[in-house]
Amino acid sequence: MPRMFGIDVESLIRVLSVAAIPGILAITLHEVSHGWVAKQLGDPTASMLGRLTINPLKHVDLIGTILVPIGLLVFVPGGPVFGWAKPVPVDTRNLRRRKRDMAIVAAAGPVSNVLMALFWAVLGRLTLVTVGGSSAVSEWVLGMCVFGMFINAVLTIFNLLPIPPLDGGRVLVACLPSKVSDVVERIEPFGLIIVILLVVSGALGSIIDRPFGSLLAFYHSVAGLA
């Protein structure tokens, strides 16, 4: 097999062929869902800026989408790898009920990942029932389904961590009394530093392993996979 810089190119291409479509959809539709829900609740900012699109180039963040995942792969081998897309802008002044609507907008991202994971699970079940898993095409489709369930489960659990500016943190801020939420909001500038420290220390894996494993097992059961 050809190798480049110690990497098995054939294996890399095989992985990319099954990961590209579900991976891009998981990230872009997550962000689009924030903007679409915000628009329904009165804020057209994301729509006016052209962010309600599945074009991944509109959502790529140099640090979160490229540098952080690569850095974690290099410096924390075997540890959880995460990243983020460019956040969809939301002007809370346009929302009808600021705190309630912001919680709904934030929750829309993880909800979209749950729905996408269920889509891949159902597609996997239909593939197994109709054509089985013996042909090259069905193996490729099942590979996409498995990765689609995996990446969406990761994004769901990760984004639900109650740390601003993650979606779970924004939902938490919206649900707390004003005096308490103001204190939690002050954490936001340091939120990503906190997450990176959790990853490097290994604590993040301990926090998300059980809910992630349970959620992924549910999707596998829907898909009919062992």
N, C-alpha and C positions, 0 to 999 in steps of 0.2 A: 504494500500500500504506500502511495506517496506520502511524504511527511514534509512539513514546513515548520521550521523553528521548534521541532520536537512535537508538533501537533499532527495527529492522524487526519489528513485532509478529507479522506473519504468518510470517516466517522463524523467529522464536523459538518460536512455537507448533508449527511443523513439526518443529523440532529436538527440542523437549521431547516430542512425541508418539512419536518413535522412541527417545529416550534414557531416558525415565522408567522403563519396566519393566526393561530390562537393567541400568540404572544402579543402581536400588534393590536388585535381586536380587544384583548383584555385591558391594555393600557389606554388605547384611544377612546373606546366606548365608555370606559370609566370616567374619563375627563369630559367627554361629550355629554354624558348623563347629568353631570353637575350643571353644565351650561344650559341644557335643555330644560331641566326642572326649574332653574332660576328664571328662565324666560317665561315659563308658565306661571310663575309667582310674581311676575312684574319687572324683572331685571333683564333687559335685552343686551347687556354688555358683551357677553361672549358671542352672541349671534352677530352683533355689529362688527366685531373684530375677526370674524371668519373662523371662530374656534369650534363651531358645531359641524365638524367634519371628521371623517375617519382617516384623513390623510395624516400619517404619523409624523411627517415633517413639521406639521403645525403644533405638535405636542412635545417634541423632543426638547429636553433640558440638558444642556452640556454637562452640568455637574451630576444631576440626579439620574439621567438616563444612560450616561456613558461613563463618566469618570468614577462615580461611587461604585457601581457594580464591578467594573474592571479592577478597581482598587481592592475591593473585598475578595475577589477571586485570587488576586495576587498575594495579598498580605494576610488574609484570613482563610487559607485553604481548608475546605471541608465545613466551613461555617455557613450560616444562612446568608444568601445573597439577596439584596433588595435594592430598589431604586425608586425613582418617581419621575413622572412626566411634568411638563411645565403646567403649573396650576391654571385652571380656567378662571379668569377674572370674574368676580361677583361684586357688584356695588350694592351693599346692603341698604343703602338709602332708597333704592327703588323697590325693595321688598315690601309687601303689604304689612306683614307682621314680622319685624326684623328677627327676633330671637327664634320664634317658631319656624319661620320659613328658612332661616339659615341652617337649622337642624335638619330640615327636610332636604335641602340642597346638599348638605354634607353626607347624609345617609344615602343619597342617590348613587354615589360611587360604589360602595360595597354592595348595594342591592343589585346594581348592574352586573357585578362579578358573580353574585349568586345565580342570577338568571342565565348568564353565559355558561357557567359551569353546568347547570342543569341542561342547557342546550347540547353541550358536548356529551353529557351523560346519555341523553336520549338518543343522540345520533350514534353513539357507540352501541347502545342496545339494538337499534334498528339495523346497524351494520352486521352485528353478530347474528341476529335473527334471520335477516334476508340473504346475506351472502357468506356469512361465516368469516373466519380470519385466516384463510389459507392462501388467498391470492395476494399478489404484491400490492394491488390497489387497496384491498380491504385492510391489509397490514398498515399501509400508509395512513388511511383514514382513521384507523383505531389508534395509531400513534399520535395523530393530531388530537383525538378525543382525550387520550390519557394526559397529554401535556396541557390541553385546554382545561381539564378539571383541576390539574395540579396548580397551574399558574393563577387561576381564578380563586382557588382556595387560599393560596398564599396571599394574594392581594386583599381578599376579604378580611382575613384574620389580622394581617399587618395593619391595614388601614383602620381597623376598629380599635386599635390601641388608644387608650384615653390620654393621648399626649398631643397637644396642639403643636404643629398645624395639621396633624393627621386627621382624617375624617372623624374618627372616634373622639378626638380631643375637641373638635368643633361642635359635635353633638353634645358632649359633656358641658361645654361652656354655655350652650344654648339652653340646657335643661337646669342649670344651677341658678340659685338666687343671684341677683345682680352683684351684691357685695362679694360673694364667693367667686362668681364667674370672672369678675375683674382681676382677682388674684391669679386664677388659672390662666387667663389670657396673657399675663405677663411672662408666662413660661414660653410662649410661642417662639420668640427669637432664639431660644436655646433648645427647642424641641428636637430638631434633627441631630444636634450634638448629643443629646440624651440617648436618642435611638442608636447612633453609631457606637456610643459607649456600651450600650446594652449588647450590641452585636459583638464587639471586641471582647467583652468580658464573658461572653457565652450565656449571659442571663436571658437574652431575647429568645434563644432556643428553648430554654426551660419554660418561658412564659407561654409561647405559642405552640409548642409541640403537641400538647394534648388536644386543644380545640382544633388545631389544623388536622391532626390525625383523625379525629372524629368526623370532621366535615368531609375530608377526602374519602373516608370509608363509606360515608353515606352516598356520595356521588358514585363511587365504584359499585355500590349495591344497585343503584338505579341503572347503571350501565350494564349490569350483569357480569362484572369482572371480578375475578378472585382477588 
